[in-house]
Amino acid sequence: MKKKMNYIILLLTIIFMVGCTEVNDATITEGEIEPQEINTDNSAKDNQTDSQEGNTPNRISEKEVDTTKVVDEPVLEETPTKTNDDLFSGYELIEVDGGDLSGDRESSVVVDIGYGDREYWAFTNEYGQLVRVVAEKIILQDDSTEPVLSSGRYFSDEAKVPGIESDVLDEGHVIADSLGGVSNAYNITPQESTLNRHGDQAYLEDTIRNAGGATNFEAVISYSDTETQIPSKYQYSYNINGNSVVDTFDNLNPDEVNESLGLTGSNETSSSDNSSSDEKGDVSSVDTNGNGQVTIKEAKDAGFSMPIRDDHWLYPYMRDNDGDGMVGE
């Protein structure tokens, strides 16, 4: 009986030991799994930290890069190009023939005064006064491709703007024929004759011709009151050869102005100089058809630059239709 009890006790002891071993194994297993779950959480936290520092795994990095592109990429907006609609705002665009001799102008209108395909825009104010002329590019007259008259002009006469009936005022072009301007009232103002033929107006035209043209041209024309069509002042601005030029002058005789300022000196010219001017050149070398009349084209082909003024030896052989003392201006 005693021996049997020992067996039972031994058996219980073995069972108890086996049970403890399984419990320990389960405890160990649970202890190993729990750190693994903690490590997994730490890895996620590390990934989040790395993401903030730019060291994320490729999958997360690609997502973030795409998000950055969407947020940071600037939205491109088209810059509106300045059109004629902007330039003409507040003005009515009308068409006027380049050779229209009427001196009347409509108020608050814009007119193209460029010959041919040129775009030279002239603006009037509410009183019908010509107040502004603009051109992106001044293109010189080309008598080899354009129907230029022997006088060097596109048209035989200029618009009869009120005021040109004065003996001391010319039908002055804002943009000359030689620079591609037409002859209607939107390009003509009554201008002091000496100023137009030999003064600042003639000088600026020569300057642009000699430079082969100009860009960003603008003429601003002022008046003493709202009733007159005779300007009191002109201001021209333009670019030539990379230089900006601004020229402002009153609509007055420059010689009289200089004299009043004491800027003129003795400048007497012997009458024999002009009377003998014929001897300074051989007209037969210029008058290629031998008809005794030199045209603008013949003079240019011979190497002479325009305009030919009344003190030039060629002038007596050329036609000055408007009698302004210049041919081919």
C-alpha positions as a LaTeX table, in Angstrom:
\begin{tabular}{lrrr}
\hline
Residue & $x$ (\AA) & $y$ (\AA) & $z$ (\AA) \\
\hline
Met1 & 0.00 & 0.00 & 0.00 \\
Lys2 & 2.80 & 2.29 & 0.86 \\
Lys3 & 4.54 & 1.56 & $-2.37$ \\
Lys4 & 1.41 & 2.35 & $-4.28$ \\
Met5 & 1.15 & 5.69 & $-2.61$ \\
Asn6 & 4.69 & 6.51 & $-3.60$ \\
Tyr7 & 3.83 & 5.87 & $-7.22$ \\
Ile8 & 0.86 & 8.16 & $-6.98$ \\
Ile9 & 2.93 & 10.91 & $-5.38$ \\
Leu10 & 5.62 & 10.49 & $-8.03$ \\
Leu11 & 3.02 & 10.65 & $-10.77$ \\
Leu12 & 1.49 & 13.83 & $-9.33$ \\
Thr13 & 4.95 & 15.33 & $-9.00$ \\
Ile14 & 5.68 & 14.64 & $-12.67$ \\
Ile15 & 2.32 & 16.07 & $-13.74$ \\
Phe16 & 2.96 & 19.15 & $-11.62$ \\
Met17 & 6.42 & 19.64 & $-13.15$ \\
Val18 & 5.09 & 19.23 & $-16.67$ \\
Gly19 & 2.39 & 21.80 & $-15.97$ \\
Cys20 & 4.92 & 24.27 & $-14.64$ \\
Thr21 & 7.07 & 23.78 & $-17.70$ \\
Glu22 & 4.17 & 24.60 & $-20.06$ \\
Val23 & 3.31 & 27.63 & $-18.01$ \\
Asn24 & 6.90 & 28.78 & $-18.19$ \\
Asp25 & 6.97 & 28.18 & $-21.94$ \\
Ala26 & 3.79 & 30.16 & $-22.37$ \\
Thr27 & 5.22 & 32.92 & $-20.22$ \\
Ile28 & 8.42 & 32.96 & $-22.21$ \\
Thr29 & 6.50 & 32.98 & $-25.47$ \\
Glu30 & 4.35 & 35.85 & $-24.30$ \\
Gly31 & 7.44 & 37.69 & $-23.16$ \\
Glu32 & 9.04 & 37.30 & $-26.58$ \\
Ile33 & 5.93 & 38.40 & $-28.44$ \\
Glu34 & 5.33 & 41.48 & $-26.33$ \\
Pro35 & 8.76 & 43.03 & $-27.03$ \\
Gln36 & 8.20 & 42.28 & $-30.73$ \\
Glu37 & 4.92 & 44.18 & $-30.69$ \\
Ile38 & 6.62 & 47.07 & $-28.92$ \\
Asn39 & 9.44 & 47.04 & $-31.45$ \\
Thr40 & 6.90 & 47.17 & $-34.24$ \\
Asp41 & 5.32 & 50.24 & $-32.69$ \\
Asn42 & 8.73 & 51.81 & $-32.28$ \\
Ser43 & 9.49 & 51.13 & $-35.93$ \\
Ala44 & 6.36 & 53.00 & $-36.95$ \\
Lys45 & 7.37 & 55.87 & $-34.71$ \\
Asp46 & 10.87 & 55.78 & $-36.16$ \\
Asn47 & 9.38 & 55.84 & $-39.66$ \\
Gln48 & 7.30 & 58.84 & $-38.70$ \\
Thr49 & 10.36 & 60.58 & $-37.28$ \\
Asp50 & 12.43 & 59.71 & $-40.34$ \\
Ser51 & 9.64 & 61.03 & $-42.53$ \\
Gln52 & 9.98 & 64.38 & $-40.87$ \\
Glu53 & 13.75 & 64.26 & $-41.36$ \\
Gly54 & 13.57 & 63.17 & $-45.02$ \\
Asn55 & 14.78 & 59.57 & $-44.36$ \\
Thr56 & 11.53 & 57.71 & $-45.01$ \\
Pro57 & 11.21 & 54.42 & $-46.88$ \\
Asn58 & 10.72 & 54.70 & $-50.62$ \\
Arg59 & 6.95 & 54.13 & $-50.53$ \\
Ile60 & 6.36 & 56.97 & $-48.06$ \\
Ser61 & 8.90 & 59.24 & $-49.78$ \\
Glu62 & 7.18 & 58.93 & $-53.15$ \\
Lys63 & 3.86 & 59.82 & $-51.62$ \\
Glu64 & 5.29 & 62.86 & $-49.92$ \\
Val65 & 7.11 & 64.01 & $-53.08$ \\
Asp66 & 3.87 & 63.85 & $-55.02$ \\
Thr67 & 2.10 & 65.83 & $-52.31$ \\
Thr68 & 4.88 & 68.45 & $-52.37$ \\
Lys69 & 4.50 & 68.86 & $-56.13$ \\
Val70 & 0.81 & 69.49 & $-55.82$ \\
Val71 & 1.24 & 72.05 & $-53.04$ \\
Asp72 & 4.41 & 73.85 & $-54.13$ \\
Glu73 & 4.11 & 73.90 & $-57.93$ \\
Pro74 & 3.23 & 77.50 & $-58.94$ \\
Val75 & 0.10 & 78.07 & $-60.93$ \\
Leu76 & 1.12 & 79.58 & $-64.26$ \\
Glu77 & $-1.04$ & 82.45 & $-65.43$ \\
Glu78 & $-0.82$ & 83.84 & $-68.94$ \\
Thr79 & 0.38 & 87.44 & $-68.98$ \\
Pro80 & $-2.12$ & 89.34 & $-71.11$ \\
Thr81 & $-0.53$ & 90.86 & $-74.19$ \\
Lys82 & $-1.27$ & 94.52 & $-74.70$ \\
Thr83 & $-3.53$ & 94.71 & $-77.72$ \\
Asn84 & $-4.83$ & 97.51 & $-79.85$ \\
Asp85 & $-8.05$ & 97.28 & $-77.83$ \\
Asp86 & $-6.07$ & 98.43 & $-74.78$ \\
Leu87 & $-4.32$ & 101.17 & $-76.74$ \\
Phe88 & $-7.57$ & 102.36 & $-78.29$ \\
Ser89 & $-9.60$ & 102.31 & $-75.09$ \\
Gly90 & $-11.76$ & 105.43 & $-75.00$ \\
Tyr91 & $-11.30$ & 106.12 & $-78.73$ \\
Glu92 & $-13.28$ & 105.13 & $-81.79$ \\
Leu93 & $-11.19$ & 103.52 & $-84.53$ \\
Ile94 & $-12.02$ & 105.02 & $-87.92$ \\
Glu95 & $-10.48$ & 104.81 & $-91.39$ \\
Val96 & $-9.44$ & 107.92 & $-93.31$ \\
Asp97 & $-7.83$ & 107.91 & $-96.74$ \\
Gly98 & $-4.18$ & 108.90 & $-96.58$ \\
Gly99 & $-4.63$ & 111.53 & $-99.26$ \\
Asp100 & $-7.83$ & 113.06 & $-97.88$ \\
Leu101 & $-7.35$ & 116.85 & $-98.18$ \\
Ser102 & $-10.18$ & 117.71 & $-95.82$ \\
Gly103 & $-8.87$ & 119.51 & $-92.78$ \\
Asp104 & $-11.67$ & 118.30 & $-90.53$ \\
Arg105 & $-11.05$ & 115.85 & $-87.72$ \\
Glu106 & $-13.49$ & 113.86 & $-85.63$ \\
Ser107 & $-13.22$ & 113.99 & $-81.86$ \\
Ser108 & $-11.97$ & 111.15 & $-79.65$ \\
Val109 & $-10.94$ & 108.92 & $-82.55$ \\
Val110 & $-7.85$ & 106.95 & $-83.53$ \\
Val111 & $-6.65$ & 106.73 & $-87.15$ \\
Asp112 & $-3.87$ & 104.77 & $-88.85$ \\
Ile113 & $-1.66$ & 107.36 & $-90.57$ \\
Gly114 & 1.02 & 104.93 & $-91.75$ \\
Tyr115 & 1.38 & 104.48 & $-95.49$ \\
Gly116 & 0.84 & 100.92 & $-96.75$ \\
Asp117 & 1.19 & 98.27 & $-94.07$ \\
Arg118 & 2.74 & 100.63 & $-91.53$ \\
Glu119 & 0.81 & 101.14 & $-88.31$ \\
Tyr120 & 1.18 & 104.70 & $-87.05$ \\
Trp121 & $-1.70$ & 105.62 & $-84.73$ \\
Ala122 & $-2.99$ & 109.18 & $-84.36$ \\
Phe123 & $-5.36$ & 110.22 & $-81.55$ \\
Thr124 & $-7.64$ & 113.22 & $-81.20$ \\
Asn125 & $-9.16$ & 114.66 & $-78.04$ \\
Glu126 & $-12.78$ & 115.62 & $-77.43$ \\
Tyr127 & $-12.19$ & 118.91 & $-79.28$ \\
Gly128 & $-10.91$ & 117.25 & $-82.46$ \\
Gln129 & $-7.34$ & 118.37 & $-81.81$ \\
Leu130 & $-4.54$ & 116.02 & $-82.83$ \\
Val131 & $-2.85$ & 115.33 & $-79.49$ \\
Arg132 & $-0.83$ & 112.11 & $-79.84$ \\
Val133 & 0.85 & 109.94 & $-82.46$ \\
Val134 & 2.51 & 106.60 & $-81.64$ \\
Ala135 & 4.36 & 103.96 & $-83.64$ \\
Glu136 & 6.18 & 100.87 & $-82.45$ \\
Lys137 & 8.51 & 101.14 & $-85.43$ \\
Ile138 & 9.19 & 103.90 & $-87.95$ \\
Ile139 & 9.81 & 102.39 & $-91.38$ \\
Leu140 & 11.43 & 104.67 & $-93.93$ \\
Gln141 & 9.90 & 105.41 & $-97.30$ \\
Asp142 & 11.08 & 103.06 & $-100.04$ \\
Asp143 & 10.68 & 104.62 & $-103.48$ \\
Ser144 & 11.90 & 101.42 & $-105.13$ \\
Thr145 & 8.79 & 99.51 & $-104.01$ \\
Glu146 & 6.29 & 102.27 & $-103.24$ \\
Pro147 & 4.51 & 104.66 & $-105.63$ \\
Val148 & 6.44 & 107.77 & $-104.63$ \\
Leu149 & 5.93 & 110.94 & $-106.68$ \\
Ser150 & 8.85 & 112.84 & $-108.16$ \\
Ser151 & 8.46 & 115.30 & $-105.29$ \\
Gly152 & 9.32 & 112.51 & $-102.87$ \\
Arg153 & 5.79 & 112.42 & $-101.48$ \\
Tyr154 & 3.03 & 109.83 & $-101.55$ \\
Phe155 & 0.39 & 112.45 & $-102.32$ \\
Ser156 & 0.47 & 115.66 & $-104.31$ \\
Asp157 & $-0.87$ & 117.82 & $-101.48$ \\
Glu158 & $-1.61$ & 117.89 & $-97.75$ \\
Ala159 & $-4.80$ & 118.26 & $-95.74$ \\
Lys160 & $-6.04$ & 121.83 & $-95.28$ \\
Val161 & $-6.16$ & 121.92 & $-91.49$ \\
Pro162 & $-7.48$ & 125.29 & $-90.19$ \\
Gly163 & $-4.51$ & 127.58 & $-89.68$ \\
Ile164 & $-2.34$ & 126.55 & $-92.64$ \\
Glu165 & $-3.67$ & 129.51 & $-94.60$ \\
Ser166 & $-1.22$ & 131.66 & $-92.62$ \\
Asp167 & 1.83 & 132.90 & $-94.54$ \\
Val168 & 4.16 & 131.72 & $-91.76$ \\
Leu169 & 2.67 & 128.26 & $-91.18$ \\
Asp170 & 3.32 & 125.10 & $-93.20$ \\
Glu171 & 1.23 & 121.98 & $-93.59$ \\
Gly172 & 3.58 & 120.19 & $-91.23$ \\
His173 & 3.70 & 116.40 & $-91.07$ \\
Val174 & 3.94 & 114.86 & $-87.62$ \\
Ile175 & 5.51 & 111.85 & $-89.36$ \\
Ala176 & 7.05 & 112.93 & $-92.66$ \\
Asp177 & 6.52 & 111.23 & $-96.04$ \\
Ser178 & 10.13 & 110.10 & $-95.92$ \\
Leu179 & 9.34 & 108.30 & $-92.66$ \\
Gly180 & 6.23 & 106.63 & $-94.05$ \\
Gly181 & 3.51 & 109.09 & $-93.02$ \\
Val182 & 0.40 & 110.00 & $-95.01$ \\
Ser183 & $-1.05$ & 113.46 & $-95.69$ \\
Asn184 & $-4.52$ & 113.55 & $-94.14$ \\
Ala185 & $-5.59$ & 115.82 & $-91.27$ \\
Tyr186 & $-4.59$ & 113.23 & $-88.66$ \\
Asn187 & $-0.92$ & 113.66 & $-89.60$ \\
Ile188 & $-0.88$ & 117.37 & $-90.46$ \\
Thr189 & $-0.68$ & 120.36 & $-88.12$ \\
Pro190 & $-0.11$ & 124.05 & $-88.96$ \\
Gln191 & 3.58 & 124.39 & $-88.12$ \\
Glu192 & 5.87 & 127.43 & $-88.23$ \\
Ser193 & 7.59 & 127.24 & $-91.61$ \\
Thr194 & 11.18 & 127.79 & $-90.46$ \\
Leu195 & 10.71 & 125.24 & $-87.69$ \\
Asn196 & 9.32 & 122.77 & $-90.21$ \\
Arg197 & 11.92 & 123.30 & $-92.92$ \\
His198 & 15.12 & 124.06 & $-91.06$ \\
Gly199 & 14.46 & 123.82 & $-87.33$ \\
Asp200 & 13.90 & 121.09 & $-84.75$ \\
Gln201 & 11.23 & 119.35 & $-86.80$ \\
Ala202 & 13.53 & 119.03 & $-89.81$ \\
Tyr203 & 16.41 & 117.97 & $-87.55$ \\
Leu204 & 14.53 & 115.10 & $-85.90$ \\
Glu205 & 13.35 & 113.83 & $-89.30$ \\
Asp206 & 16.94 & 113.89 & $-90.57$ \\
Thr207 & 18.08 & 112.08 & $-87.43$ \\
Ile208 & 15.59 & 109.25 & $-87.87$ \\
Arg209 & 16.30 & 108.96 & $-91.61$ \\
Asn210 & 20.05 & 108.80 & $-91.05$ \\
Ala211 & 19.55 & 106.11 & $-88.40$ \\
Gly212 & 17.48 & 104.01 & $-90.81$ \\
Gly213 & 14.32 & 104.31 & $-88.72$ \\
Ala214 & 13.29 & 104.41 & $-85.08$ \\
Thr215 & 11.30 & 102.49 & $-82.48$ \\
Asn216 & 8.91 & 103.42 & $-79.66$ \\
Phe217 & 8.03 & 106.65 & $-81.40$ \\
Glu218 & 5.62 & 109.03 & $-79.69$ \\
Ala219 & 4.58 & 112.61 & $-80.43$ \\
Val220 & 2.63 & 114.58 & $-77.84$ \\
Ile221 & 1.08 & 117.78 & $-79.17$ \\
Ser222 & $-0.15$ & 120.65 & $-76.98$ \\
Tyr223 & $-2.46$ & 123.59 & $-77.68$ \\
Ser224 & $-2.96$ & 126.99 & $-76.05$ \\
Asp225 & $-6.74$ & 126.52 & $-75.91$ \\
Thr226 & $-9.48$ & 124.15 & $-77.00$ \\
Glu227 & $-10.62$ & 126.21 & $-80.00$ \\
Thr228 & $-7.47$ & 126.28 & $-82.13$ \\
Gln229 & $-5.95$ & 123.65 & $-84.39$ \\
Ile230 & $-2.53$ & 125.34 & $-84.28$ \\
Pro231 & $-0.26$ & 123.58 & $-81.77$ \\
Ser232 & 1.71 & 125.54 & $-79.21$ \\
Lys233 & 4.25 & 122.83 & $-78.42$ \\
Tyr234 & 5.55 & 119.47 & $-79.66$ \\
Gln235 & 7.30 & 116.72 & $-77.74$ \\
Tyr236 & 8.85 & 113.81 & $-79.59$ \\
Ser237 & 10.39 & 110.72 & $-78.01$ \\
Tyr238 & 11.89 & 107.74 & $-79.83$ \\
Asn239 & 14.72 & 105.20 & $-79.73$ \\
Ile240 & 17.49 & 105.02 & $-82.32$ \\
Asn241 & 20.61 & 102.86 & $-82.23$ \\
Gly242 & 19.88 & 101.87 & $-78.63$ \\
Asn243 & 19.57 & 105.49 & $-77.47$ \\
Ser244 & 16.45 & 107.21 & $-76.15$ \\
Val245 & 15.81 & 110.66 & $-77.56$ \\
Val246 & 13.38 & 113.26 & $-76.22$ \\
Asp247 & 12.97 & 116.54 & $-78.13$ \\
Thr248 & 10.60 & 119.30 & $-77.01$ \\
Phe249 & 10.10 & 122.59 & $-78.84$ \\
Asp250 & 7.55 & 125.37 & $-79.23$ \\
Asn251 & 5.73 & 126.03 & $-82.49$ \\
Leu252 & 7.73 & 129.20 & $-83.10$ \\
Asn253 & 10.37 & 130.48 & $-85.50$ \\
Pro254 & 13.61 & 129.14 & $-83.98$ \\
Asp255 & 15.65 & 131.95 & $-85.51$ \\
Glu256 & 13.51 & 134.58 & $-83.81$ \\
Val257 & 13.65 & 132.68 & $-80.54$ \\
Asn258 & 17.44 & 132.40 & $-80.72$ \\
Glu259 & 17.74 & 136.06 & $-81.61$ \\
Ser260 & 15.58 & 137.08 & $-78.66$ \\
Leu261 & 17.84 & 135.02 & $-76.43$ \\
Gly262 & 20.96 & 136.61 & $-77.90$ \\
Leu263 & 22.14 & 133.30 & $-79.31$ \\
Thr264 & 22.58 & 134.41 & $-82.91$ \\
Gly265 & 25.71 & 136.01 & $-84.31$ \\
Ser266 & 26.80 & 137.43 & $-87.60$ \\
Asn267 & 26.08 & 134.85 & $-90.23$ \\
Glu268 & 26.00 & 136.72 & $-93.48$ \\
Thr269 & 26.00 & 134.66 & $-96.63$ \\
Ser270 & 27.32 & 136.00 & $-99.85$ \\
Ser271 & 24.69 & 136.02 & $-102.60$ \\
Ser272 & 27.32 & 134.77 & $-104.99$ \\
Asp273 & 27.46 & 131.47 & $-103.09$ \\
Asn274 & 23.95 & 130.50 & $-104.17$ \\
Ser275 & 24.19 & 132.06 & $-107.61$ \\
Ser276 & 27.27 & 130.06 & $-108.40$ \\
Ser277 & 25.96 & 126.85 & $-106.82$ \\
Asp278 & 25.34 & 125.44 & $-110.31$ \\
Glu279 & 29.09 & 125.21 & $-110.74$ \\
Lys280 & 29.51 & 122.94 & $-107.71$ \\
Gly281 & 28.34 & 119.85 & $-109.56$ \\
Asp282 & 27.68 & 118.40 & $-112.96$ \\
Val283 & 23.93 & 117.97 & $-113.30$ \\
Ser284 & 24.35 & 115.72 & $-116.34$ \\
Ser285 & 25.88 & 113.10 & $-114.04$ \\
Val286 & 22.66 & 113.06 & $-112.02$ \\
Asp287 & 20.07 & 113.74 & $-114.74$ \\
Thr288 & 20.38 & 110.32 & $-116.32$ \\
Asn289 & 17.62 & 110.79 & $-118.91$ \\
Gly290 & 18.89 & 114.22 & $-119.92$ \\
Asn291 & 15.55 & 116.00 & $-119.63$ \\
Gly292 & 16.94 & 118.78 & $-117.45$ \\
Gln293 & 14.86 & 117.70 & $-114.46$ \\
Val294 & 16.34 & 115.71 & $-111.58$ \\
Thr295 & 13.97 & 113.36 & $-109.77$ \\
Ile296 & 14.26 & 112.10 & $-106.19$ \\
Lys297 & 15.26 & 108.68 & $-107.47$ \\
Glu298 & 17.95 & 110.07 & $-109.74$ \\
Ala299 & 19.39 & 112.13 & $-106.89$ \\
Lys300 & 19.38 & 109.14 & $-104.53$ \\
Asp301 & 20.94 & 106.89 & $-107.18$ \\
Ala302 & 23.70 & 109.48 & $-107.55$ \\
Gly303 & 24.41 & 109.22 & $-103.83$ \\
Phe304 & 22.61 & 112.31 & $-102.55$ \\
Ser305 & 20.65 & 112.08 & $-99.30$ \\
Met306 & 17.24 & 113.60 & $-98.87$ \\
Pro307 & 15.95 & 116.20 & $-98.44$ \\
Ile308 & 17.57 & 118.51 & $-100.97$ \\
Arg309 & 17.17 & 122.05 & $-99.61$ \\
Asp310 & 16.96 & 125.32 & $-101.49$ \\
Asp311 & 20.63 & 126.13 & $-100.77$ \\
His312 & 21.82 & 122.95 & $-102.52$ \\
Trp313 & 23.14 & 123.18 & $-106.08$ \\
Leu314 & 20.74 & 120.44 & $-107.22$ \\
Tyr315 & 17.62 & 122.22 & $-105.91$ \\
Pro316 & 17.01 & 124.37 & $-109.04$ \\
Tyr317 & 16.83 & 121.19 & $-111.13$ \\
Met318 & 14.24 & 119.52 & $-108.88$ \\
Arg319 & 10.52 & 120.04 & $-108.33$ \\
Asp320 & 9.43 & 121.47 & $-105.00$ \\
Asn321 & 5.68 & 121.09 & $-105.43$ \\
Asp322 & 4.70 & 122.48 & $-102.04$ \\
Gly323 & 7.26 & 125.30 & $-102.17$ \\
Asp324 & 8.63 & 124.60 & $-98.69$ \\
Gly325 & 12.27 & 124.88 & $-99.73$ \\
Met326 & 12.88 & 121.13 & $-99.52$ \\
Val327 & 12.58 & 118.25 & $-101.93$ \\
Gly328 & 12.30 & 114.68 & $-100.69$ \\
Glu329 & 11.66 & 115.50 & $-97.04$ \\
\hline
\end{tabular}
